């Protein structure tokens, strides 16, 4: 998968402006920020996030109830 996330620059007239040529129908992942807040992602965290998205796409999910049980067990 080609990664162009670092080329997203801004929103203009409600559309995301990307300084890259992408094929028609290409899928992109976008994280929107509120206001002037910045958001930095390390390469390691980016890999974890992309793998998590891929797991969801493959249907490898758990219920909200199971997630809460797992989180509570870590306390």
C-alpha positions, -999 to +999 in steps of 0.1 A: +000+000+000+014+034-010+015+059+019+007+095+011-006+105+046+024+128+051+014+148+020-021+159+032-017+197+036-051+213+043-088+215+035-098+240+008-135+246+001-144+215+021-120+192+002-087+177+013-058+189-008-031+162-013+001+170-031+004+136-048-010+118-078-033+090-068-051+066-091-088+070-096-107+053-067-077+053-044-086+049-007-070+072+018-071+073+056-077+107+072-075+119+108-093+152+113-081+176+141-102+202+159-090+238+157-053+245+159-044+214+179-015+194+164-011+157+163+022+139+158+024+102+151+056+082+153+063+056+126+057+029+152+023+042+162+014+048+126+021+011+118-001+000+148-029+023+136-028+010+100-027-026+112-057-020+134-076-005+105-066-036+084-079-059+112-112-042+112-114-044+074-108-081+077-136-084+102-112-092+131-131-073+157-144-077+193-176-064+209-177-033+230-185-054+260-154-076+254-133-044+250-145-030+283-138-063+301-102-063+287-097-027+297-110-033+332-088-063+337-057-041+331-066-019+361 
